[in-house]
């Protein structure tokens, strides 16, 4: 057991439902077997556990491990391809790189780059959009398992409108998905995600195969894209006889409490009603939406309709792995929406980056640093004299300090990362858990 002595900020309850920022300046967190077993003022926890070693982290502040609910592993090397809308960006940047993952050695290098990106950003849990090639998905699972990250991912399936090398058939999609799920789902911290790329590139046959896998693999998740770009939406409607984008998934039983749909920048009210009724979550990816010019996310309409919303980096259309940047961009987007936007506090941004993601992924034991939760944590430790360090030293309140983390924090300010009590990164040092 170890007592972590540190300033802790977390959001155990959604600020969209009345929760507030919880801040403990000199907190003691007793951690054993990866789980937080006591929490309180350091002096109290220390007095109750006088023989346990203390790790003094008071130079920085501790947040729950960050949760990224939409991020593409094959796209880590194409981050920064600016200047194009969605479908052109896919053709120019993403799809050529995704075809290269047919080479399993290339895929392994990409998976390592990808996991390093997550770890350096303080992301300990992720719903990862996989690859179109089953061996590349195997590699992604292997690397995530090696690091002990909480990763849910799966085979991406499509049978039309993409380059031939990325296409499959419903039969092959089903067989390969079941095989991958059989090998990895439930192993360690890994789970399987049924993942048609989007209904633009997935025929009814592929969506039926997805539905079969989803129902036959208990506890699996479903993820895909939704209502990202107006041109994409009209193409989907044309392919599905005028159906709404949500309906293209819903008619196959794929919109459920275990479904996370990325973007939803342009929903109809009826679609929001369906998402809420089914209990599905939407992964909001604000830097991606801005980089591709997709639009300004209507957060207020989602919240008022009762749709769960979490945050995703959407690497590689998103501009990096940092959920501090995504949180800040989410704030910007709401400001730009004027009266239609929601004024987000720093507590909202932390919730979107942690508890909301855990909730979207159905993980009740991560997302905040309460007793009984897994000790997944990120230690924010700016260099002395950096604007963030100056800001934290001069913050007027915990909320103000947290605002500064989102405004100024980068991956360089991540001083340590723990998953289930195991430290996997410390500044520039990173290491997988011992095997
Ligand atoms: Zn995406």
Boltz pocket constraint, residues with backbone or C-beta under 6 A from the ligand:
constraints:
  - pocket:
      binder: B
      contacts: [[A, 70], [A, 72], [A, 129], [A, 225], [A, 262], [A, 314], [A, 315]]
      max_distance: 6.0
